[in-house]
Amino acid sequence: MLTHIVQSGDTLFLLSKRYNVSIQAIINANNIVNPDVLVVGQTLNIPVQVGMPTLQRGNRGTAVIELQEKLLSLGYNPGPVDGIFGGQTDTAVRNFQRDNGLIPDGIVGPKTWAMLSKVAPEPEPGVQKYRVQHGDTLAKIAIKFGVTVQSLVELNNILDPNMLFTGQELLIPIGPITPTSPPPSPLPETGPGWVTLGKDNLHSHYESTNINLPLTNFQAIRTTPGRLTPLLTSDSIYVQAGTTTVAEIYAIDRATRQIRWSMRLGSGQALGTPAFRNGVVYCTGDRLRAIRDDGNTGTLLWEADLQPIYSVTVSGNRIYVPATGPYQNAPNNTHALDAETGELLWVSAASNGPVAVSGNRVYQTWLERLFIILDRGTTTETIVTIGPLDGTLTSPVLNGQIFVGSVRGSLYSLNSTNGAILWKGTTESPIVASPAVDKERVYVIDQSQRLYAFDKNSGKVLWTYLLSEQAIPSDYKTPIPAIVGDKVFVPSPTGQLIVLGVQTGAELWTTHGLARSDRYVGGSPSAFNGMVALPGVYNVSTWI
């Protein structure tokens, strides 16, 4: 017997098709009196069909979707619910098997199906169940039920407060609930759905002792073009800013729009985007630093004596960052460090940019080759080398399969296990930034400033959009688009943010008339739970 939490739009007919059972079987299993009335949040028992297929990595289909949805409901992250039994689903299955006393072989046979089909026990007295909805954060859920974020973290044994999955079931303390509403934004809109964030000139700010200055309209964290990179989490926006003489990290409260704390990152430029794990921000500057966010202060936990070149990648208890040394002919080698202590574990070959990680496999490009590297703890083993392909490659993106672009205008989709080329697409000019991927499409921008949407499975070009016909500024850095729901957010070299529909590429709206100090000149947006942060020359703007 499976359980299903009724969502908006659910009907018995749709559920019968989804789970391949009859409507009458669902009615009988739940003693439903009126089949036309379902209540959002209602728990239904779904009779499991006998002879569920044995599944393992590489399988596809509706049974895989059912498996992925069940894993999500039990708090195991299988990646996108797309019917593809890939690496993330395999890891989720093995973790579930291990936690439930089964052999963790990643094969979903009768015993695993039986364990997955058990009805979850009723919550203990004093707590209630809640199913995570799209756009939820712990902060929003805490406000909704009048509890604290910490109580939710402790009751549900949540390791990373910023990782919630749609469909995940949470336990909520029951008590005197006083629902409250988030405080209204004190900032006026500066465009369709836009709020301007920022406060103070960077030079005056890092010399100031008052770091809790309120953010007001048309003021900004000032930095040099293309050197201001935001990271969104459930509660905060971490802004990493840098000039040739100073680098700084700011923690901005998403609800109040106030700078909670900031920290000097040395005299080097802040390159790439910071990363976040278990309340700790990993940021760049003249060296790699781990800073614990303690609310109104940031506490330096450790720093590594290496200079990062690109953004930090976090996976499990490890962080991976391309940084200088130790090889003179390859100055941006990938370094793997222990996330808790900063201990350097190993250094691999050079990398074109940030790496992608799945389990103990690390994917990185160097010049025209893609490498699949096995992380053995303190050593590595290159298990697959792909290439040379046609020209220097972008950083790899992992989403079911591997996606990389090349300077000769080729977009590759490769098998994440053996590196076999699944399809190859082409653009009119060199691909100048890493792809962005959602469930159905892959998005890339070429040097001529044309955005392409490729079908993820076939490589067919679905639509294109010319971002700008004007000359590209010399300091412009091509961004990676941000995809939120059914929209694509991408800045143009002329200072506009362009918002397109994912299905057709139709323009939905753009920002116009931004002042010179607000002009966007490079860097990628950051998206989290329906919010997008756009880096600019002097400030960060957000769209909700």
Disulfide bonds with the S-S distance in Angstrom:
none
